[in-house]
């Protein structure tokens, strides 16, 4: 399961599955922010996405440091795009699973085709590995949006091998007025995304029902999921 909120439930998962191994898949936060502006799964505004990315990477890396490479495998999305077969073979060795070239033909499976047809956010399920899907933030985020993301995630970006372009170091959180503007822009982006989903996605009503159910569980004291799902 690639749901990023699972990073908040590692202790519970280890208690239920003592031999569990985890893959910490990380991606350039600027590209994550660019994708999130069109996704139904995360905040719309880049700074809010960056804040969520930073918290989740901090949690994941803390578990990685604690459990070690025998239990947590760190994999950069960009490295997987550059060398799918090599990185996947390494991942299989970590998991104790045999590598098969057919793993790289996932897009042709009936399951991938069905999933891709449900939602625009899942359309890439039915496509081969997108070798050129790194660095798109340079086209899709403004310079100020990139600066906000870099400033919020600066320390982790550099630790994970991503080079900031517009922030020379961590930036202080936006002030009240700037946060109000961020919230307004986020609401605008979310409305646009949900309107498109309502018009195009076959699973939109099911997703809304599930989200409401998760919120009700949270209101009753269940652990938070850590992000929109």
N, C-alpha and C positions, 0 to 999 in steps of 0.2 A: 504494500500500500504506500503510495507516494504522498499522501496527505501531510502537509507540512506541520499541522498541529500535533501530529504524533510525537513530535519532539518534547511536548509537555507531558507525555505519558510513558516515558521510558521506564521509570521505576515500576509502574503497574504492569507494563508489558513483560519486564524481566521477572516479576513475581509470578506471572501467569505462564510464561515460557522461559524457564531458567537458561536454556541454551540459545536464546535468541541472539542473532547478530544484526547489526544495524548499518545502513548505508547513509552517510551524511553527504547528500548531494547538494553542492553549493553552486551558485550562479552569480555573475556580476550583478550587484544590486541595481545598477542603472538599467540593465536590460530587464530585470524583474519589474522595475517600476514602469518601464515602457509597456511591457505586456499587461501589467495590471490595469492600466488605463482602459483596456478593452475587455477585461476579464470579469466574470461574475463571482470570482472566488476571493478577491482581495480588495483592499481599499483602492480608490481611484486616484487620489492625489499622490504624486511621487514621494512627498515627504512622509506621508502616513505609511506608505509601503516600505520606505526605507527604515522607519522606526520599527515596524513589525519584523523586517528582515534582520535588523541588528539584534533584536531580542532573541529571535529564533536561532541565529548563528551562535550567539553567546551561550545559549542553553545547549545546543548541539556540541559545540567545541568543549564545553565543560564536561559533558558526558564522555567525549572522546579522550580528553586528558585523564579522566578518572578510570575509564575501562580499558583503554589502550587499543592498539591497532588489531589485536586478535578479535575484538568484539565490535569495534566501530571502524568502518572503512570510509575514508574521506575521498570523495570523487568530485572533481570540478566538471561542471556541465560543458565548459569550453573544451576541456581535454577529451571528453567523450565525443564531441562533435568532430574534433580533429583526427581522432583515431578510434572509431567505433569498435572495430574488431579487437584491437589490442587492449583497450580499456575494459571491454566486456569480458575478455578472456581473464584479465586480472581479477575482475569482480567475481567471476565464477570460481576462481581458485579460492578466493576469500570465503565464499559461501559453501565451498565443498561440492560444487555442482559441475558436471561436465559441460564444456563449451561446445556449442553447435552453431554452425554458420547460419542455420535457419532462424536463429534468434534475431538476426539482422533483417529478417523478412517479415517482421511483426505486422507491418502495414497491410499485408495481403490477407491476413486472417479475417475470418467472418466476425470475430469478436471486435476487432479493431474497426471494421467497417460499420458495425452496429453502433458502437460508441461514438464514432465520428459523426454519425447522422443525427445524434440526439441534440447536440449543442455546438454552436460556433466555437466555443472555448475548447472543445475536444476534437476539432476538425483535423488537427495534426496527427491524431492517432492513426489515420488512414494514409499517412504520407511517410516516405522513407526518412531516415535521419537527416535533419535539416543542417547540412554542413555550413551554410552561410548564416545561421541564426544567432550569431554572436556579434556584438558591437552595434546593434540596431538603435541603441539609445542615442547615438550621435545624430541619427536622422529624426528620431521620434520624440526626443525630449529637448526642450529649450535649454540654453546655456544655464539659466537660473535654476531650472529643475534639476539639471545634472549637478550643479553646485550644492543644492540643498541635500540631494541624496548622498553625495560624497562627504559633505560635512557631518551628516548624521551617522555615517557608517565608516568614517575614515580609518579608524584603528583596525577594524576587521577587514576592510578592503585590502589594506597593505599586508596584513598577516596572511591573507588568502591569495595574494599575488595579483591583485587588481590595482592598477595605477590611477589615482585621482588626477583629473586634468584641471579642475577649476577651484578646488578647495585646497588650501595649503595645510590644513589641519582640521581637527574637530570644530564644528560650529556650535555656538550656544543655541538652545531651543528657540524657535520663533516666539516673539512676544504675543500678548493677548490679541492685538489688532491683526497681526499676521496670521495667527491661528484661526481667527474668525474668517479670514479670507480663504485659508486652506480648507476649513470645514465647508464653506459655501461652494468652493470649486469641487470638492469631493462629492458633495451632494449632487451637483450638476452632472458630474461624470457618472455617478451611480445611476441616476435617473435615465441617462442616455443609454447606458449598458442594459439596464433592465427593460427599457422600452424595446430595444433591438431583440433582446432575448424573448420577450413576449411575442414578438412578431415572427421570429425565426426558429426558436428552439422547441423541440418536441417535449423536452423534459422540464420545462420551466415551472409548471404548476407542481410537479412532484418535488422539484428543488425547493420551491417556496414552502411547501408543506413540511419538508424535512427541516429546513432552517427554523421554522416556527417551533417544531418539536424540540430541536436542540436548545432553542432559547428558553422554552418552558422547563427543560431539564436543568439548565443553568440557574433559572430562577428558584428552583427547588433545592439548589445546593450542589449540583453535579459539577465536576471540575470544568473550568473554562476551556474552550477549544483553541483559543489564541489567535483566531482569525476567522474571517467570513468563510463559510463553506456551504 
